[in-house]
Amino acid sequence: MAGVILSYVYIVKFLMGRHILKREQAITFVKETFASRLKEVLNLTPVSSPIVVLDGTGINDDLNGIERPVSFPIKSLSDQKAVVVHSLAKWKRIRLKELEMEPGEGILTDMRALRPDEDYSPIHSIYVDQWDWEKCIRYDDRNLNFLKDTVEKIYDVIYSTEQSVSEKYPHVEAILPKEIKFISSEELLLTYPHLSAKERENAISKEYGAVFVYGIGGVLSNGQAHDGRAADYDDWSTDNTLGYRGLNGDILVWNPILGSAFELSSMGIRVDKKALMTQLEIRNSLDRQRLTFHQMLLNDLLPESIGGGIGQSRICMFMLKLKHIGEVQVSIWDPKKKEELLDQGVELL
């Protein structure tokens, strides 16, 4: 009897292993398909990128301004600490200068980051993997129409990738609409005045299937921001061509598996000198203007740019219609939660 049980356990583990292997192959297909098309559509050159930067330079991103980076002392640099990156928005802009990129040219990097303050959920992990991209622009490109045009190009890549995934894996249904809806965070508030910001995102995403909410970071007519944004990379304070503030935003799609809006990308036109100082003042962070990155920008040493991050695990999760981000990435999870998910048929990597 013991031998029969052992044989059964072996067969189950073998089948689970083969199932996970097929999922890994599908993940690779999604990533290679998406990245190849993105770099072609936006004219991006793949480059190497850091997982750590020096503390105190202002190069690491502050996200919402409150998240703690992982930090540690460097033995060979006794008086300095390194921090694990949150994302690479400011590093990429410096890299554009170093590579002498011209307007219309950009870079694409395979970013890995740690965000220890993330709350565990089906869509959040302390491990972050995303395509971080940045592109030089002309000063005249600092407008909403240019932002929208770039969003449409990225969305076309998302849409076509889903079509390709569905063709290769017929059991995965393609559900995205052909077009993406644009709406400012202020318009969204006026459309759903009695809903919270997340509820507004759910409502608009469910109605249109795919939406770009722009102008995120500044205070709206209800006295609150739609969501938090750091002061020194996206431009969320400049009046755009439609009279609303903000030249940044998020690409959201409706995720029927989770029954909610699903953010795939955060992006925007980056701050110029004026926007930087305005936003630092709003955030009571004028002391940051003395940091390395900020001094480079204020002294006209950095190019105008547009850029963003596109979640690799989020893209894979959505394309393969999976329930949990742990199904497409390896991270650290609570053992009890892993057991609960396995009982529900969700196998984490």
N, C-alpha and C positions, 0 to 999 in steps of 0.2 A: 504493500500500500504506500509506504514511504517513497518507493521508487516512482510510483505513478504520480504522486504529488510533486516530486522534484521535476519530473518530466513536464508536467503541466506548467509549473512555474517557469521553467526554462523556455517553453514554447511562448508563453505570454510575454516574457521579457524580450524574446527574439522578435515577436511581432511588433511590440512597442518600439523596439530599436529600429526596425525597418520603417515603421511609420514615421518616426522622427527623422530618419535619414531622408525620406522623400520630402518631408517638410523643409529640411535644410536645403535640398536641391531647389525647391520652389522659391525659397528665400533668396538664394543666389541668383536665380533667373530674374526675380523682381528687381533686385539691386542693380544688376548689370544692365538690364533693359532701361531702367529709369535713368541711371547715371549717364549712360551713353547718349541718350536723347537730350538730356538736360544740357550737357556741355556743348552739344551741337547747336541747339536752339539759341542758347545765350552767348555763344562764342567764348567758352570757358576753357582754360588750360588746367588740367589736374596738377596740383602741387602738394608737396609734403607740408605737414603742419605739426605744431608742438602739442604735447599733452600737459606741459607745465610752462609757466612764465614766471618772471621775477615779481615778487610782491612789491607794492609801493610804486609801480610804474604807471598804473592806471590802464594797463593793457588788458587785463582780465575783465570780462563783462560782469556787470552787477545785476543783470536780469531785472528783477523788480526792486533792487536796491537793498534787500534785506537778507539774501541767502548767503550762508557761510561757505567759503571755498575750503577745500582740503589744503592744508599748508604743512610745510616741514622745512627744517633747516638744511642747508647744503654744506656738507663737510668741507668741500674745497673752497667755499666762499663763506667764511666764518661769520661774517656780519650780515648775511642776506638769507632770506627765506624764499622758497618757491611756493607757488599755488597751482593746484590743478585747475585747468581751465573750466569755466562754465559754458562758454562758447567763444567764438573767435572774431566777433564783429570788428573790434578795434585792431586786433592783430592783422586781420586781412587787409585792412586799409593801409597799414604800414607796409605790408608785403607788396601791395600794388605799386607803391612808390619805389620800393627796392628793386622790383622787377621792371620798372620803367614802362608800365602798361599805359596804353593810349585809350582815349574815350572809345567805348565799344568793345574793349577787350577786358577779360576778367579771369578769375581763378576759381577753381573748385577743389575743395579739400575734404577728405574723409575724416571727420572730426570724432574724437572720443573724449568724453568728459565725465566728471563725477559731480553729482549734486546731492550731497548728503541730507539736505533739508527737504527733499521731495517726500511727500506723503505717499505711501504705497497705495496703489489703486490698479484697476485693470489697464490703465493707460499711463501710469507713472512708475518709474524705477529710479534708483539712485544712479544707475548707469545710463548715459545718454550717448546715442550715436546718431549723427546727422550729417547730411551734405551741407557744408558751409560754403557759400559762394559769395563772391564780391566782384563788382564790375565798375570800371571807370566810366564816368559820364561827364558831359559838358555842364557848365553852370546853368545853361538854358534848359537842361533836361530836368531841372528841379521843379517838377510840376505834377499834378495829379494824372494828367493824360499819359505821361511817360510811365508813371507807376502802374497805371491800369494796363498799359500795353505789355509791360514786363510780366504782370500777374497773368495775363491771358496766355502768354507764351509758356509759362510754367504750368498753368492749368492744362493746356493742350498736351503737355508731356504726361501729366497725371492721368488724363483721360485716355490717351493712346496706350499708356502702359497697362491700364486696367483692361482695355480691349485685348491686348496681346496676352495677358494672363488668362483671360477667359477663353481665348482660343486654344491656348496650350493646356489649360486645365478646365474642361467643359463643365465640371461640377461647380465651378466658381462663377457666379453670375456677375456680369458687368452692370452696374446700377447708376453710374454717374451721368448727369445730364451733359449735353454737348457744350452748353454755355455756362459760365459762372456769373452769378449775380453780384453787383457792386452796391454797397450801401455804407454810408458813414455811420460811425458810432452814435452821432447825434440824431440822425434820421432813424436809426434803429430804436433809440430811446423814445422818440416821438411816436413811432409805430406801435410800440408795446410799452406804454408808460407805466403800467402797473406790474411789470415783470422785473426780476433781478437781471443783472448783466448776463449770467449764464443761462437763465431762462429765455432771455431775448435771443441769444445765440441758438438755443435749441429750436425756438419757434421759426426763425428765419431759415435755418439750415433744413429743417423738415419741410418747409414750404417750397424751397427752391432746389434742394439737393446739394448745391455747392454755392458758397458765398464768400466774398472778400469783404470783411469789415475793416474799414480804414479810419484813421484818426484815433489811435489808441494811446492813451497816456495823459492827454490833457483833460481838464475838468469840463464836464458837460453841463447842460442847463439845469440838471437836478443837483448840481453841486458836487458830483462824484465823477471820477474817471471810470471809463468802461473797464479798464484793467490797468495794472501798474506797468510802467516802463522806466528804465534807467534814463538818466539825463543826457548821456554822452555818446549814444550811437544813433538810434533812430530819431528822425525829425518829427516830433508830434506836436510842435507848437506853432509851426508856420502856417499861415492862411493859404489854403490851396485854391485852385481856380474856380471851385464851386462855392466859395465863401465859408467852407468849414475848415477847421484846423486839423492839421496832421497829414504827413506824407508817408505814413506807414500803415501796417495792418496785418491781419491774419487770414490765411486761407482755411476755411472750414468746410467740411462736408457732413452730410447726414449719415450716421452710422446706424443702420437698422439692427445690427447685432447687439449693440449697446443701448439703442434707443435714445441717442443723444447726438449733439454736435460733436465733431471730431476734428481737432486742430491738426493740420498737416504741416503748416509753415507759418513762421513769423518773419516779416521782412519789411524793408522800407528804404527810402532815400535817406542817406546819412546826414547828420548835422553839419551845417556850415558854421562859421565862427559866430554869426549872430544867433543862430538857433542854440548852439552850445551854451553861450553865456545866458541866454534867456532861460533855458531849461535848468542850468545849474542854479540860477537864482530862485526859480520856482521850487526846486528841491532843497533849497538852503544848503547847497553844496559848492559854493563858490571857491572854497579852499582847494577843490580838486583841479582848478585851472593851473595849479603849479606842477601837476604831475607830467611825466614825460610825454604821454600821448596827447594830452590836452595842449601842452606847449607847442608840439609839432603842428597841431591843427591851427592854433591861434597865430602861429608864425608862417602860415601859408606853405607848410612843408608836405602836406598831404593832398592827394587828389580828391575831387568830388567823386562820390560813389553811391551805388545802390547795392544792397546785398541782403542776405537772410540765411536762415537755417531751415532745412527740410528734414523732418525726422525720418531716419531710415527705418527704425522699428515701427513707427506709426504707418509709414507707407506700406511696409510688408504686412502688417497686421490688417490694414484696410483691404489691400489687394487680395489677400488670401482669406478674408472674411473670418478672422479669428477673434476670440473673445478676450484674450489677455495678452498684454505686451510680453509677458514671460514666455509665450509660445514662439516668439521670434527673436529673442535675445537671451543671453546668459547673464544672470544677475544674482543678487542675494535676496532670498525670500524667507519669510517666517515659515518654519517647518510645518506648523499646524495648518497654515493657509495652503501650503502646497498639497497637503493631504486632502483638505476640503475640496480644492480644485480638481484633484485627481478623481475624487468620488463623483465630480460633476462631468468627468470626461475631458478635462482640460489638463494636458500634459505640458508642464513647463520644461524648457530646455535646461 
